[in-house]
Amino acid sequence: MQPEIADWLRSCCSSAKQNEAGVHPLILACQQGRSDIVEYLLGHGADLNITDQYGNNALWAACCAQDIACIDALLDAGIDIDYQNPDSGATALIFAASSGREQVVERLLAAGANPDLKVHDDFTALELASTKKILKLLLTSSQPQSTQ
């Protein structure tokens, strides 16, 4: 283990399961945009199904931090790209679209995120798009592809 990773784990996490605030190391590393820590944790069997106190998974945390390297590491590890928060129904794509995270929306769509999923209030990412670029990305992704 690299000394920087060991130092981070010692300073941020009181156990392998969570830090003093109850946040799992994988989620904390994603929140901080620490792709090196994310890759280390994933390589050592981190649980992709963990959620924070709000019901959001590590992909949501990486999207919040707008860290493409963390997002890619999680996607490569097989995290559920379409995981829906049990309280709201929001996915990482819906969150990113509604909060103006254009690069994140682009990356999630390229990775196959489902733009048709709805929050419990019956809105899709397209209906919650907060910028013109996000609106265009989502409109393009929902158009049927021609087959030839």
Secondary structure as the mmCIF struct_conf table of DSSP 4:
data_model
#
loop_
_struct_conf.conf_type_id
_struct_conf.id
_struct_conf.beg_label_comp_id
_struct_conf.beg_label_asym_id
_struct_conf.beg_label_seq_id
_struct_conf.end_label_comp_id
_struct_conf.end_label_asym_id
_struct_conf.end_label_seq_id
HELX_RH_AL_P HELX_RH_AL_P1 PRO A 3 CYS A 12
BEND BEND1 SER A 14 LYS A 17
TURN_TY1_P TURN_TY1_P1 GLU A 20 ALA A 21
BEND BEND2 GLY A 22 GLY A 22
HELX_RH_AL_P HELX_RH_AL_P2 PRO A 25 GLN A 31
TURN_TY1_P TURN_TY1_P2 GLN A 32 GLY A 33
HELX_RH_AL_P HELX_RH_AL_P3 SER A 35 GLY A 43
TURN_TY1_P TURN_TY1_P3 HIS A 44 GLY A 45
TURN_TY1_P TURN_TY1_P4 LEU A 48 ASN A 49
STRN STRN1 THR A 51 THR A 51
TURN_TY1_P TURN_TY1_P5 GLN A 53 TYR A 54
BEND BEND3 GLY A 55 GLY A 55
STRN STRN2 ASN A 57 ASN A 57
HELX_RH_AL_P HELX_RH_AL_P4 ALA A 58 ALA A 65
TURN_TY1_P TURN_TY1_P6 GLN A 66 GLN A 66
HELX_RH_AL_P HELX_RH_AL_P5 ILE A 68 ALA A 77
TURN_TY1_P TURN_TY1_P7 GLY A 78 GLY A 78
TURN_TY1_P TURN_TY1_P8 ILE A 81 ASP A 82
TURN_TY1_P TURN_TY1_P9 PRO A 86 SER A 88
HELX_RH_AL_P HELX_RH_AL_P6 ALA A 92 SER A 98
TURN_TY1_P TURN_TY1_P10 SER A 99 GLY A 100
HELX_RH_AL_P HELX_RH_AL_P7 GLU A 102 ALA A 110
TURN_TY1_P TURN_TY1_P11 ALA A 111 GLY A 112
TURN_TY1_P TURN_TY1_P12 PRO A 115 ASP A 116
STRN STRN3 LYS A 118 LYS A 118
TURN_TY1_P TURN_TY1_P13 HIS A 120 ASP A 121
BEND BEND4 ASP A 122 ASP A 122
STRN STRN4 THR A 124 THR A 124
TURN_TY1_P TURN_TY1_P14 ALA A 125 LEU A 128
BEND BEND5 THR A 131 THR A 131
HELX_RH_AL_P HELX_RH_AL_P8 LYS A 132 SER A 142
BEND BEND6 GLN A 143 GLN A 143
HELX_LH_PP_P HELX_LH_PP_P1 PRO A 144 SER A 146
#
